[in-house]
Amino acid sequence: EAKHPFAVVGVNEPWEDLCGYKSSEAVDESMSGLIQGPKTNREGLKYAMDQLVKGADHVECTTVNYRKDGSMFNNLLTMGPLYDEDGADEEAGKREAAYYVGILMNIGELAQDMSVKEEKEDGGVVENMV
């Protein structure tokens, strides 16, 4: 939804696989009640949502989220507004978001891979590239 508490209106199968919830468990719930926890970057998420509400077309935030089983994952969250035809104010040149879409990318393994350094036999350092 485009209004607080930004309840979930739908999720896809990759989200279900990543987060451990079925669509039927997520719809009508807020993300704060589903996948946020003690290490979640709440300040970053609040700032990102504030920017969306003020009209930003695209925001990103890195954070820690939690699966249904309680395990954590590092996440790059990309969000943006979705508009419908009824939300347009032609005279003012503004459109009101009907929904916000969020795309989660599990960066836990990516961040870990990029930070690992291997020493070569001659003492040089090689960074793993992903």
C-alpha positions as CSV (number, residue, x, y, z in Angstrom):
1,E,0.0,0.0,0.0
2,A,1.1,3.6,-0.5
3,K,0.0,4.7,3.0
4,H,1.4,3.8,6.4
5,P,1.7,1.0,7.6
6,F,2.4,0.1,3.9
7,A,0.7,-3.3,4.1
8,V,1.9,-6.0,1.7
9,V,-0.5,-6.5,-1.3
10,G,1.5,-9.3,-2.9
11,V,4.8,-11.1,-3.1
12,N,6.4,-13.4,-5.6
13,E,7.9,-16.9,-5.3
14,P,11.5,-15.7,-5.0
15,W,10.5,-13.5,-2.1
16,E,8.8,-16.5,-0.5
17,D,11.9,-18.5,-1.0
18,L,14.2,-15.8,0.5
19,C,12.0,-14.8,3.4
20,G,10.3,-18.1,4.3
21,Y,6.8,-16.8,4.3
22,K,4.0,-17.8,1.9
23,S,2.1,-15.1,0.1
24,S,-1.0,-15.9,2.2
25,E,1.0,-15.1,5.4
26,A,2.5,-11.9,4.1
27,V,-0.5,-10.2,2.4
28,D,-2.1,-7.5,4.6
29,E,0.9,-7.5,7.0
30,S,3.6,-4.9,7.2
31,M,7.2,-5.7,6.5
32,S,8.1,-4.4,10.0
33,G,6.0,-7.2,11.5
34,L,7.4,-9.9,9.0
35,I,11.0,-9.5,8.2
36,Q,12.4,-6.7,10.4
37,G,14.2,-7.2,13.7
38,P,16.8,-5.9,16.1
39,K,19.6,-5.4,13.5
40,T,17.3,-3.9,10.8
41,N,18.4,-0.4,9.6
42,R,15.2,1.3,10.7
43,E,16.7,4.8,10.2
44,G,17.7,4.0,6.6
45,L,14.3,2.5,5.9
46,K,12.5,5.5,7.4
47,Y,14.6,7.9,5.3
48,A,13.9,5.9,2.2
49,M,10.2,5.8,2.8
50,D,10.1,9.5,3.5
51,Q,11.8,10.2,0.2
52,L,9.3,8.0,-1.6
53,V,6.3,9.7,0.0
54,K,7.9,13.1,-1.0
55,G,7.9,11.9,-4.6
56,A,11.3,10.1,-5.2
57,D,11.1,7.7,-8.2
58,H,13.8,5.4,-6.8
59,V,15.4,4.8,-3.4
60,E,17.8,2.2,-2.1
61,C,18.7,1.0,1.4
62,T,20.9,-1.7,2.8
63,T,19.7,-3.5,5.8
64,V,19.5,-6.7,7.7
65,N,16.2,-8.7,7.4
66,Y,15.0,-11.8,9.1
67,R,13.5,-15.0,7.6
68,K,10.5,-16.7,9.2
69,D,12.9,-19.1,10.9
70,G,14.7,-16.2,12.5
71,S,17.9,-16.4,10.4
72,M,19.3,-13.1,9.1
73,F,20.3,-11.9,5.7
74,N,21.9,-8.8,4.4
75,N,19.6,-7.1,1.9
76,L,19.8,-4.3,-0.7
77,L,16.3,-3.0,-0.9
78,T,15.3,-1.0,-4.0
79,M,11.9,0.7,-3.9
80,G,9.8,2.9,-6.2
81,P,6.3,4.0,-6.7
82,L,3.7,2.4,-8.9
83,Y,1.0,4.6,-10.4
84,D,-2.5,4.0,-11.7
85,E,-4.4,6.2,-14.1
86,D,-6.7,7.6,-11.4
87,G,-3.7,8.9,-9.4
88,A,-2.8,11.6,-12.0
89,D,-3.4,15.3,-11.3
90,E,-2.9,16.6,-14.9
91,E,-3.2,20.3,-13.9
92,A,-0.7,20.1,-11.1
93,G,1.6,17.8,-13.1
94,K,1.8,15.4,-10.1
95,R,0.9,11.8,-9.7
96,E,0.1,10.1,-6.5
97,A,1.5,6.6,-5.9
98,A,-1.0,3.8,-5.7
99,Y,1.5,1.3,-4.4
100,Y,5.2,1.1,-3.6
101,V,7.2,-1.9,-5.0
102,G,10.2,-3.2,-3.1
103,I,12.8,-5.5,-4.6
104,L,15.0,-7.4,-2.2
105,M,18.5,-8.6,-3.1
106,N,20.2,-10.9,-0.7
107,I,23.7,-9.4,-0.6
108,G,25.0,-11.4,2.3
109,E,26.9,-13.9,0.2
110,L,27.9,-11.2,-2.3
111,A,29.2,-8.8,0.4
112,Q,31.0,-11.7,2.1
113,D,32.6,-12.8,-1.2
114,M,33.8,-9.3,-2.0
115,S,35.5,-8.8,1.3
116,V,37.4,-12.1,1.3
117,K,41.0,-11.7,0.3
118,E,43.2,-14.6,-0.6
119,E,47.0,-14.4,-0.3
120,K,48.9,-15.8,-3.2
121,E,52.0,-17.9,-2.6
122,D,54.3,-15.1,-3.5
123,G,52.7,-12.9,-0.8
124,G,50.6,-10.8,-3.1
125,V,46.9,-10.2,-2.3
126,V,44.1,-11.1,-4.7
127,E,40.6,-9.9,-4.1
128,N,37.8,-12.2,-5.1
129,M,35.7,-10.6,-7.9
130,V,32.0,-11.4,-8.1
